[in-house]
Amino acid sequence: PILKAIEEKGYANPTPIQVKAIPAALTGKDILGCAQTGTGKTAAFAIPIIQHLQALKNRDKSIKALILTPTRELALQI
């Protein structure tokens, strides 16, 4: 379902940061990445989080993920 939604939004190929970060994040590894604005960093960490949340059997309303940002402006973008 995630890949289909991404394709429907017009994205066909992952960016270099996504190619490196997504597989590592899907295996549960910590990632630290640096790339210019507009290169898909948010998707690089958000897609694995969404994948993990969809796979959960326990769908209660407890917190399952926490995203911290250094500024309010960045929080609004995410």
C-alpha positions in Angstrom: 0.0 0.0 0.0 2.8 2.4 0.7 4.6 2.0 -2.6 1.3 2.3 -4.5 0.5 5.6 -2.7 4.0 6.9 -3.4 3.6 6.0 -7.1 0.2 7.6 -7.3 1.8 10.9 -6.1 4.1 10.7 -9.1 7.3 9.5 -7.5 9.0 6.8 -9.6 12.5 6.5 -8.2 14.1 7.1 -4.8 16.7 9.8 -4.3 20.2 8.9 -3.2 19.6 9.6 0.5 16.5 7.4 0.3 18.4 4.6 -1.4 20.9 4.5 1.5 18.6 5.3 4.4 15.4 3.3 3.9 16.9 -0.2 3.8 18.9 0.5 7.0 15.9 2.0 8.7 13.6 -0.9 7.7 16.0 -3.3 9.5 15.8 -1.2 12.7 19.2 0.5 12.4 19.8 4.1 13.4 20.5 6.4 10.5 22.2 9.8 10.3 22.0 11.4 7.0 22.9 14.8 5.5 21.6 16.1 2.2 20.4 19.3 0.6 16.9 20.7 1.0 14.4 18.9 -1.3 16.3 15.6 -1.6 13.7 13.5 0.2 15.2 13.3 3.7 11.7 13.4 5.4 10.5 10.5 3.2 13.7 8.6 3.9 12.8 8.3 7.6 9.0 8.6 7.4 8.4 5.7 5.0 10.1 3.1 7.2 8.1 4.4 10.2 4.8 4.1 8.3 5.8 0.6 7.2 6.5 -0.4 10.8 3.2 1.2 12.0 1.2 -0.7 9.4 2.8 -4.0 10.3 1.8 -3.6 14.0 -0.8 -6.0 15.3 -1.5 -3.9 18.4 -3.4 -0.9 17.0 -4.3 0.7 20.3 -3.9 4.5 20.6 -0.6 4.4 22.5 2.4 6.3 21.1 4.3 4.2 18.5 6.6 6.7 17.0 8.1 10.0 18.1 9.7 12.5 15.7 11.8 15.3 17.3 12.9 18.4 15.4 15.2 21.2 16.4 12.9 24.0 15.3 9.2 24.7 15.0 9.6 25.5 11.3 11.1 22.1 10.6 8.3 20.4 12.6 5.7 22.2 10.4 7.5 20.9 7.3 7.5 17.3 8.5 
